[in-house]
Amino acid sequence: MSKSDLPTLLIVEDDEGLQRQLKWAYEGYEVVIAGTRAEAIDLVRLHEPAVVTLDLGLPPDPDGTTEGFATLRDILAIKPDTKVIVASGHGARESALKAIALGAYDFYRKPVDIDELGLIVGRAFHLHEIENENRRLESEAGESQTVLGSIVSASPEMMKVAHTIERVASADVSVMLLGASGTGKELLARAVHDKSARAKGNFVAINCAAIPENLLEAELFGYERGAFTGAVKTTEGKIEQAQGGTLFLDEVGDIPLPLQVKLLRFLQERVIERIGGRKPIEVDTRIVCATHQDLDAMTAGGTFREDLYYRLAEIVVPIPPLSARTGDAVLLARYFVGKYGKELGRNLSGLAPDAVEAIDDYGWPGNVRELENRVKRAVIMADGKHVSAGDLDLQGASDGEGALPINLRAAREIADRKVIQQALTRTENNISGAAKLLGISRPTLYDLMKQYKLSA
């Protein structure tokens, strides 16, 4: 390996004798030396070193730490992933705490022990390499594990849903999405629209549960000027706004019975009348709807019209909860850490090991919406470079036992698939690492992945 191929170590030290001692102490690295803050910044820009050892006592403040801390801030502003090891003999404990708070990788108290500092430097290079590889894998995962254009998933359960959505999108039929709150029903509804022949038309969404009953009819069907107090101008409703496109009725189970009759008439005749109007208006729009309620039970109880249900549910797509999507919770958490870290200006390296384990163990009753909210809050509150279980407020959290099928072979297959997928997720799809985590050989893991149709 040529010297230019070696990883770069920058030593920032104003003592010339110590400079020479440190320069020849490290083998396997290209060592560059800086004696001042300005020299250090120039070398960081030129070499982009993976690791820096930084003496806090730099001129013009060699007996203090002001210039050293300024140098630390500058280095991390230019190259945030640099592992900076800070060394000082000035107020060691206070300086250590401040350095770590500013983003330093580690702290070493002078006088320098070359062997001990060499171990710290070696660990820093190793961690930097791992983080670079993780970022590469997460970048690839973000590209390769997005389905339907916007949904982050790698689970077999969601692959099945995505396949169904792609099949039904081209057929101009009404689609009913059934799933718990927070499972991404609106994203899937938009995917139906985007992959249909109506993609150039409007996608109009309305949450039927969020609008008071006495206003919902006006929101859906529109109204003529003077139709009621406050109707100062003629206004199109959501159905008309979706002309040539798709109307998404979220929480359709909350539509009151009288309005269900009017919606049924539109679905049968494709004609509406605005409130206060006399003129029938033809509207060509596709209906996609969603609910977390049991519409079968509601039709049996008389709170939802059976004939309307069959008009809306020409195709029914069940959406699994996050707890049933093998490996998706960790995958989504990594995606949200990257997304909100960038949006909120937080330079985070990803999830800590305890966070990965806690995410895997938690039941996620609020599904993807809860996960996103927890991760966003954790990105804001995280003190270190990684989001921890504590940042997610998931310390000690675990879900209850799910119901297993009675058939023993089927139960074992479910358990095997789940633990293999978790191992692959935790090791960033590293086959050797996953096999080691599972306590089996690589060939055995390959055989099991082939048997259960899993891919890394």
Secondary structure, DSSP 8 states (H G I E B T S, - for coil): --GGGS-EEEEE---HHHHHHHHTT-SSSEEEEESSHHHHHHHHHHH--SEEEEES--TT-TTSSHHHHHHHHHHHHH-TT-EEEEEESSSHHHHHHHHHHHT-SEEEESS--HHHHHHHHHHHHHHHHHHHHHHHHHHHHHHHTEETTTEE---HHHHHHHHHHHHHHTS---EEEE--TTS-HHHHHHHHHHTSTTTTS-EEEEETTSS-HHHHHHHHH-B-TTSSTT--S-B--HHHHTTTSEEEEETGGGS-HHHHHHHHHHHHHSEE--BT--S-EE---EEEEEESS-HHHHHHHTSS-HHHHHHH-SEEEE---GGGSTTHHHHHHHHHHHHHHHHTT----EE-HHHHHHHHH---TTHHHHHHHHHHHHHHH--SSEE-TTTTT-TT---------S-HHHHHHHHHHHHHHHHHHHTTT-HHHHHHHHTS-HHHHHHHHHHTT---
